[in-house]
Amino acid sequence: MTTTNPSHRPVEASGTFEIAGRTVHRLGYGAMQITGTGVWGPPADPATAVAVLRRAVELGVDFIDTADSYGPAVSEELIREALHPYPDTLVIATKAGLVRTGPGQWFPVGRPEYLRQECEMSLRRLGVERIDLFQLHRVDPAVPADEQFGLLADLVAEGKVAAVGLSEVPVETIEEARKVVPVATVQNLYNLANRQSEDVLDHCTTQAIGFIPWFPIASGNLADPGGPLAEVAAATGATPAQVALAWLLQRSPVMLPIPGTSSLGHVEENCAAAELQLSAEQVNSLDAVAS
């Protein structure tokens, strides 16, 4: 189901969702993997990283998710190099709240002055006057949550941020934050094999909050020969990754999968998943798989 036709925009089949008055197609692109090993430093092949970003947009992607900590800074800088000046339709989401001390190392820092600094730096690196979606990468347990949410509300009031998102939060934290600032999206770990955030997804669905599943393609042993994912893939002629993405898109109208890759072939494969329509029986068989 991959596509090499330069005029074909399969992502447009994924449906749409509105974020702060901006309409995006629900299948986006996650820009974590365009950095170096351990999400640290530059990629081995920067030219390919730029080409992947441009190809994703050619295929219809108009929602790109990144973070100041990817690199750090590298992902945001590559997005600017590849896509600036940005198409009017493109929505770029970034995050702050995790600091890096080395490859694979992540530590929450939610002090308001730090979050403000990172917002300013992301504005500069991305080359924008306002961040479309600014997400709190983690709620820092060492800082009162209301102080972190209050800073996000301040950034919205100042016009530096259009919309606010949260990451890796339970339902209770979403509702605490909404008392201080509108929450446009929530980004939690969720995929076919790991549904520990099922209650958060259900809450977001009822509240019309965008749900961004990170690590969306993980399928564990479900893709093994004879497994339910492999069976659906064989029946549809799609790859297991495409089936996993199609299942997510059909799981909820607020679902915004952001598969990431540093490969041109894989970005085409992932984007083509938007055109895969699973039957009700196939969806039910995948729904029935326990994590």
C-alpha positions as CSV (number, residue, x, y, z in Angstrom):
1,M,0.0,0.0,0.0
2,T,3.0,2.4,-0.3
3,T,2.8,5.2,-2.8
4,T,5.4,6.7,-5.1
5,N,3.0,9.0,-7.0
6,P,4.2,12.5,-6.1
7,S,0.7,13.9,-6.5
8,H,-1.0,11.3,-4.4
9,R,-2.0,12.6,-0.9
10,P,-3.2,9.5,1.0
11,V,-3.3,11.2,4.4
12,E,-6.3,13.2,3.3
13,A,-8.3,10.0,3.7
14,S,-7.6,9.9,7.5
15,G,-10.4,12.4,8.4
16,T,-9.9,15.7,10.1
17,F,-9.8,17.2,13.6
18,E,-9.7,20.8,14.8
19,I,-7.0,22.2,17.0
20,A,-7.5,25.8,18.2
21,G,-9.5,26.7,15.1
22,R,-7.0,24.9,12.7
23,T,-8.2,21.8,10.8
24,V,-5.7,19.0,10.4
25,H,-5.8,15.6,8.9
26,R,-5.8,13.0,11.7
27,L,-2.7,11.1,10.5
28,G,0.3,13.2,11.4
29,Y,4.0,12.7,11.6
30,G,6.2,12.4,14.8
31,A,9.6,14.0,14.4
32,M,11.5,12.2,17.2
33,Q,13.3,9.7,15.0
34,I,15.0,12.2,12.7
35,T,17.6,12.8,15.4
36,G,20.6,10.8,16.4
37,T,20.8,7.5,18.3
38,G,19.1,7.8,21.7
39,V,17.2,10.9,20.4
40,W,20.5,12.7,20.9
41,G,22.5,14.8,18.5
42,P,22.1,15.2,14.7
43,P,21.0,12.3,12.5
44,A,23.6,10.3,10.6
45,D,22.1,11.6,7.3
46,P,20.6,15.1,7.7
47,A,19.7,15.3,4.0
48,T,17.4,12.2,4.3
49,A,15.8,13.7,7.4
50,V,14.9,16.8,5.5
51,A,13.7,14.7,2.6
52,V,11.4,12.6,4.9
53,L,9.8,15.8,6.4
54,R,9.2,17.2,2.9
55,R,7.8,13.9,1.6
56,A,5.4,13.6,4.6
57,V,3.9,17.0,3.7
58,E,3.7,16.0,0.0
59,L,1.7,13.0,1.1
60,G,-0.8,15.2,2.9
61,V,0.6,15.4,6.4
62,D,-0.4,18.8,7.9
63,F,0.2,18.0,11.6
64,I,3.8,17.5,12.8
65,D,4.7,16.7,16.4
66,T,8.2,17.5,17.9
67,A,9.8,18.6,21.1
68,D,12.6,20.8,22.4
69,S,14.2,17.7,23.9
70,Y,14.5,15.8,20.6
71,G,18.2,16.3,19.9
72,P,17.9,18.5,22.0
73,A,16.8,21.2,19.6
74,V,17.8,19.1,16.5
75,S,14.3,18.1,15.5
76,E,12.9,21.6,15.6
77,E,15.9,22.9,13.6
78,L,15.5,20.3,10.9
79,I,11.7,21.1,10.6
80,R,12.6,24.7,10.0
81,E,15.3,23.8,7.5
82,A,13.0,21.4,5.6
83,L,9.7,23.3,5.6
84,H,10.1,27.0,6.4
85,P,8.3,29.1,5.3
86,Y,5.6,26.8,6.3
87,P,2.4,26.1,4.3
88,D,-0.6,27.9,5.8
89,T,-2.2,24.5,6.4
90,L,0.7,23.1,8.5
91,V,0.2,22.8,12.2
92,I,3.4,22.2,14.2
93,A,3.2,21.0,17.8
94,T,6.1,21.0,20.1
95,K,6.7,20.2,23.8
96,A,8.7,21.4,26.8
97,G,9.2,20.0,30.3
98,L,11.8,17.3,29.8
99,V,15.6,18.0,30.0
100,R,18.3,15.9,28.5
101,T,21.7,15.0,30.1
102,G,22.7,12.4,27.5
103,P,21.4,9.8,25.0
104,G,18.2,8.1,26.3
105,Q,18.1,10.3,29.5
106,W,15.0,12.3,30.2
107,F,14.2,14.3,33.4
108,P,11.1,16.4,34.1
109,V,11.5,20.2,34.8
110,G,8.3,22.1,35.1
111,R,9.4,25.4,36.7
112,P,7.5,28.2,35.1
113,E,10.6,30.2,34.2
114,Y,12.1,27.2,32.5
115,L,8.9,26.4,30.5
116,R,8.8,30.0,29.4
117,Q,12.4,30.0,28.3
118,E,11.8,26.8,26.3
119,C,8.8,28.3,24.6
120,E,10.9,31.3,23.6
121,M,13.6,29.0,22.2
122,S,11.1,26.9,20.3
123,L,9.6,30.0,18.7
124,R,13.1,31.0,17.6
125,R,14.2,27.6,16.3
126,L,11.0,26.9,14.5
127,G,10.9,30.5,13.1
128,V,7.4,31.3,14.1
129,E,5.7,34.1,16.1
130,R,3.2,31.7,17.8
131,I,3.4,28.0,18.5
132,D,0.3,26.2,17.1
133,L,0.2,23.6,19.9
134,F,2.5,23.8,23.0
135,Q,2.5,20.6,25.1
136,L,3.7,20.0,28.6
137,H,6.0,17.0,28.0
138,R,5.6,15.8,31.6
139,V,4.0,17.3,34.7
140,D,6.9,17.8,37.1
141,P,6.0,16.3,40.5
142,A,8.5,18.7,42.2
143,V,6.5,21.8,41.1
144,P,2.9,22.6,42.0
145,A,0.8,21.5,39.0
146,D,-1.2,24.7,39.0
147,E,2.0,26.7,38.5
148,Q,2.8,24.7,35.4
149,F,-0.7,25.0,34.0
150,G,-0.8,28.7,34.9
151,L,2.3,29.3,32.9
152,L,0.7,27.6,29.9
153,A,-2.4,29.9,30.3
154,D,-0.1,32.9,30.4
155,L,1.6,31.9,27.2
156,V,-1.8,31.6,25.5
157,A,-2.9,35.0,26.8
158,E,0.3,36.6,25.5
159,G,-0.3,35.2,22.0
160,K,2.9,33.0,22.1
161,V,0.9,29.8,22.0
162,A,-2.4,29.0,20.2
163,A,-3.3,25.9,22.0
164,V,-2.1,23.8,25.0
165,G,-1.6,20.0,25.2
166,L,-0.6,17.6,28.0
167,S,1.5,14.4,27.8
168,E,1.4,11.2,29.9
169,V,-1.4,12.3,32.2
170,P,-4.4,10.5,33.8
171,V,-7.9,11.8,33.5
172,E,-7.7,13.5,36.9
173,T,-4.8,15.7,35.8
174,I,-6.5,16.6,32.5
175,E,-9.5,17.9,34.5
176,E,-7.2,19.7,37.0
177,A,-5.5,21.5,34.1
178,R,-8.8,22.4,32.4
179,K,-9.7,24.5,35.4
180,V,-6.7,26.7,34.6
181,V,-6.3,26.5,30.8
182,P,-8.2,24.9,27.9
183,V,-6.6,21.5,26.9
184,A,-6.7,20.8,23.2
185,T,-4.8,17.5,23.1
186,V,-3.4,14.7,25.3
187,Q,-0.4,12.6,24.2
188,N,-0.2,9.3,26.0
189,L,1.4,6.0,25.2
190,Y,-1.2,3.9,23.4
191,N,-1.2,1.3,20.6
192,L,-2.7,-2.0,19.7
193,A,-0.6,-3.9,22.2
194,N,-0.6,-1.3,25.0
195,R,-3.9,0.1,26.0
196,Q,-3.2,1.3,29.5
197,S,-4.6,4.7,28.6
198,E,-7.9,3.4,27.4
199,D,-9.8,5.4,30.1
200,V,-7.9,8.6,29.0
201,L,-8.8,7.9,25.4
202,D,-12.5,7.4,26.3
203,H,-12.5,10.6,28.3
204,C,-10.9,12.6,25.4
205,T,-13.4,11.1,23.0
206,T,-16.4,12.3,25.1
207,Q,-14.8,15.7,25.7
208,A,-13.6,16.3,22.1
209,I,-10.0,16.5,23.2
210,G,-7.5,15.3,20.6
211,F,-5.7,12.1,21.6
212,I,-2.2,11.7,20.3
213,P,-0.9,8.1,20.8
214,W,2.8,8.0,20.9
215,F,4.6,4.8,19.9
216,P,1.5,4.1,17.8
217,I,2.7,1.2,15.7
218,A,4.0,-1.1,18.5
219,S,2.3,-4.4,18.1
220,G,4.4,-6.8,20.2
221,N,3.8,-10.4,19.2
222,L,0.4,-9.6,17.6
223,A,2.2,-9.4,14.3
224,D,3.7,-12.9,14.6
225,P,2.7,-15.5,12.0
226,G,-0.8,-16.6,12.9
227,G,-1.4,-13.7,15.2
228,P,-4.5,-11.4,14.8
229,L,-2.6,-8.5,13.3
230,A,-0.8,-10.8,10.8
231,E,-4.1,-12.3,9.8
232,V,-5.7,-8.9,9.1
233,A,-2.6,-7.8,7.2
234,A,-2.7,-10.9,5.0
235,A,-6.5,-10.4,4.3
236,T,-6.1,-6.8,3.4
237,G,-2.8,-6.9,1.5
238,A,-1.5,-4.3,3.9
239,T,1.5,-4.4,6.2
240,P,1.1,-5.0,10.0
241,A,2.2,-1.4,10.6
242,Q,-0.5,-0.1,8.3
243,V,-3.2,-2.3,10.0
244,A,-2.1,-1.0,13.4
245,L,-2.4,2.6,12.2
246,A,-5.8,2.0,10.5
247,W,-7.1,0.4,13.7
248,L,-6.1,3.5,15.6
249,L,-7.8,5.8,13.2
250,Q,-11.0,3.8,13.4
251,R,-10.8,3.5,17.2
252,S,-11.9,7.1,17.9
253,P,-12.7,10.3,15.9
254,V,-10.3,12.2,18.2
255,M,-7.4,9.9,17.5
256,L,-4.3,11.6,16.0
257,P,-1.6,9.0,15.3
258,I,1.9,10.4,14.7
259,P,4.0,7.6,13.4
260,G,7.6,8.6,13.1
261,T,10.4,7.4,10.9
262,S,13.7,8.4,9.4
263,S,13.1,6.4,6.2
264,L,11.4,7.6,3.0
265,G,10.0,4.2,2.4
266,H,8.5,3.9,5.8
267,V,6.9,7.4,5.7
268,E,5.2,6.4,2.5
269,E,4.1,3.2,4.0
270,N,2.7,4.9,7.1
271,C,0.9,7.6,5.2
272,A,-0.8,5.0,2.9
273,A,-2.4,3.5,6.0
274,A,-4.9,6.4,6.0
275,E,-6.6,4.7,3.0
276,L,-6.9,1.3,4.6
277,Q,-10.5,0.7,5.8
278,L,-10.9,-2.2,8.1
279,S,-14.1,-4.2,8.2
280,A,-16.2,-4.2,11.4
281,E,-15.2,-7.8,11.9
282,Q,-11.5,-7.0,11.5
283,V,-11.8,-4.1,13.9
284,N,-13.6,-6.3,16.5
285,S,-11.0,-9.0,16.2
286,L,-8.3,-6.5,17.0
287,D,-10.3,-4.8,19.7
288,A,-10.6,-8.1,21.4
289,V,-6.8,-8.5,21.8
290,A,-5.9,-7.8,25.4
291,S,-2.7,-5.9,26.1
